[in-house]
């Protein structure tokens, strides 16, 4: 590539910069809604008005305006690439094992504190997570962030077949409370904590 081509790539004209930005934003991966079209129109007007105004000033001012336009385009492209990368990150619903670095004892303490405060829903959720993390610590459950309550229940039901109904019921309550906006009673939270004690005492 000769010097002239390199300079044109690094320093596009206002029209070329606008065209490059429009082509980038019109790619299918950015087509998430009408906001994309509005963003393109707004940038088009902004750049067009800015360059019209810059044309009335000195070459130094025009160059400064062009540099600002290029930097804006680069900033928008960077932000959009970050957003696109974030959108590709899978979000696992109903996860009972998360990326949070916490022990079963810490989760259990949080559950008991929530129960003492009358926050039954939080006590049940933290109680079931404490149960799952405790079984990870005991080697009965794989430490796989993203594992759902139902997946954990299936494994634990195989490990503790005599507690299958209680494990399945506690996993269902976890999902209903955390993701179904259902309320939990004091007794239900206590039952999950009791199940944690029961499974934790088995060899």
C-alpha positions in Angstrom: 0.0 0.0 0.0 1.5 3.3 -1.0 1.7 6.4 1.2 -1.3 8.1 -0.4 -3.6 5.2 0.3 -2.4 4.9 3.9 -3.0 8.6 4.4 -6.5 8.3 3.0 -7.3 5.4 5.2 -6.1 7.2 8.3 -7.6 10.6 7.4 -10.9 10.1 5.6 -12.8 13.1 4.3 -15.9 14.1 6.1 -18.1 12.5 3.5 -16.0 9.3 3.6 -16.1 9.2 7.4 -19.9 9.6 7.4 -20.2 6.9 4.7 -18.0 4.5 6.7 -20.0 5.1 9.9 -23.3 4.5 8.1 -22.1 1.3 6.5 -20.8 0.0 9.8 -24.0 0.8 11.7 -26.2 -0.7 9.0 -24.7 -4.1 9.5 -27.2 -6.8 10.5 -25.6 -7.3 13.9 -26.5 -3.7 14.9 -30.1 -4.0 13.8 -31.7 -4.2 17.3 -34.4 -1.7 16.9 -35.4 1.7 15.6 -32.8 3.4 17.8 -30.1 2.4 15.3 -31.8 4.3 12.5 -32.3 7.3 14.7 -28.6 7.2 15.8 -27.4 7.1 12.2 -29.7 10.0 11.2 -28.5 12.0 14.2 -24.8 11.4 13.5 -25.4 12.2 9.8 -26.9 15.6 10.7 -24.2 16.3 13.3 -21.4 15.6 11.0 -23.0 17.4 8.1 -23.7 20.5 10.1 -20.3 20.4 11.7 -18.5 20.1 8.4 -20.6 22.9 6.8 -19.7 25.2 9.7 -16.0 24.2 9.5 -15.8 25.0 5.8 -16.3 28.7 6.7 -13.2 28.8 8.9 -9.5 28.4 8.5 -7.8 25.2 7.3 -6.6 24.6 10.8 -10.1 24.8 12.2 -11.4 22.5 9.4 -8.7 20.0 10.2 -9.5 20.1 13.9 -13.2 19.5 13.1 -12.3 16.6 10.9 -10.1 15.1 13.6 -12.9 15.4 16.2 -15.3 13.7 13.7 -12.9 10.8 13.2 -12.4 10.5 17.0 -16.2 10.4 17.5 -16.6 7.7 14.9 -13.8 5.7 16.5 -15.4 6.1 19.9 -18.9 5.0 18.7 -17.4 2.0 16.8 -15.6 1.0 20.0 -18.7 1.3 22.2 -20.8 -0.6 19.6 -18.2 -3.4 19.5 -18.2 -3.7 23.3 -22.0 -3.8 23.3 -22.0 -6.5 20.6 -19.5 -8.6 22.6 -21.6 -8.2 25.7 -24.7 -9.3 23.8 -22.9 -12.6 22.8 -22.3 -13.4 26.5 -24.8 -16.1 27.4 -27.1 -15.3 30.3 -28.2 -18.4 32.2 -31.6 -18.0 33.8 -32.4 -19.9 37.0 -28.7 -20.3 37.9 -28.1 -21.5 41.4 -24.3 -21.7 41.1 -22.9 -18.3 40.1 -19.5 -16.7 39.6 -19.7 -15.2 43.1 -16.8 -16.3 45.2 -18.6 -17.3 48.4 -18.6 -20.3 50.7 -21.5 -22.4 51.8 -21.0 -21.1 55.4 -21.2 -17.5 54.2 -24.4 -18.2 52.2 -25.9 -20.0 55.1 -25.1 -17.1 57.5 -26.8 -14.7 55.0 -29.8 -17.0 54.8 -30.1 -17.2 58.6 -29.8 -13.4 59.0 -32.5 -12.8 56.3 -34.8 -15.3 58.1 -34.3 -13.5 61.4 -35.2 -10.2 59.7 -38.4 -11.7 58.2 -37.0 -11.7 54.7 -38.2 -15.2 53.9 -37.7 -15.0 50.1 -34.0 -14.0 50.5 -33.6 -16.7 53.2 -34.9 -19.4 50.9 -32.8 -18.3 47.9 -29.6 -18.0 49.9 -30.4 -21.2 51.8 -30.8 -23.2 48.6 -27.6 -21.7 47.2 -25.8 -22.6 50.5 -27.1 -26.2 50.0 -25.8 -26.4 46.5 -22.4 -24.8 47.3 -22.0 -27.2 50.3 -22.5 -30.1 48.0 -19.8 -28.7 45.7 -17.5 -28.4 48.6 -18.3 -32.1 49.5 -17.6 -33.2 45.9 -21.2 -34.3 45.3 -21.9 -31.6 42.7 -19.7 -30.1 40.0 -18.6 -26.5 40.5 -20.1 -25.2 37.2 -21.3 -21.6 37.3 -24.5 -21.4 35.4 -25.9 -24.6 36.8 -29.6 -24.2 37.3 -31.6 -25.3 40.4 -33.2 -28.1 38.4 -29.9 -29.4 37.1 -28.5 -29.3 40.7 -31.6 -31.1 42.0 -31.3 -33.9 39.4 -27.7 -34.6 40.5 -28.5 -34.4 44.2 -31.5 -36.6 43.8 -29.2 -39.3 42.4 -26.7 -38.7 45.3 -29.5 -38.8 47.9 -32.4 -40.8 46.5 -34.2 -40.9 49.8 -34.4 -37.0 49.8 -35.5 -36.7 46.1 -38.9 -35.2 46.8 -37.5 -32.6 49.2 -34.6 -31.7 46.9 -37.0 -31.3 43.9 -39.4 -29.3 46.0 -36.7 -26.9 47.2 -35.4 -26.4 43.7 -38.9 -25.6 42.5 -39.4 -23.1 45.3 -36.0 -21.5 44.5 -37.1 -20.9 40.9 -40.6 -19.7 41.8 -39.3 -17.2 44.4 -36.3 -15.9 42.5 -37.6 -15.8 39.0 -41.4 -16.2 39.4 -41.8 -13.3 41.9 -43.5 -15.7 44.3 -43.5 -15.0 48.0 -42.1 -17.6 50.5 -43.3 -18.4 53.9 -41.2 -18.7 57.0 -41.8 -22.4 57.0 -40.6 -22.9 53.5 -37.4 -21.1 54.1 -36.8 -23.2 57.3 -37.5 -26.4 55.3 -34.7 -25.5 52.8 -32.3 -24.8 55.6 -33.2 -28.1 57.3 -32.6 -29.9 54.0 -29.2 -28.3 53.8 -28.5 -29.6 57.3 -29.8 -33.0 56.4 -27.7 -33.4 53.2 -24.6 -31.9 54.9 -24.7 -34.5 57.6 -24.8 -37.5 55.3 -21.6 -39.2 54.4 
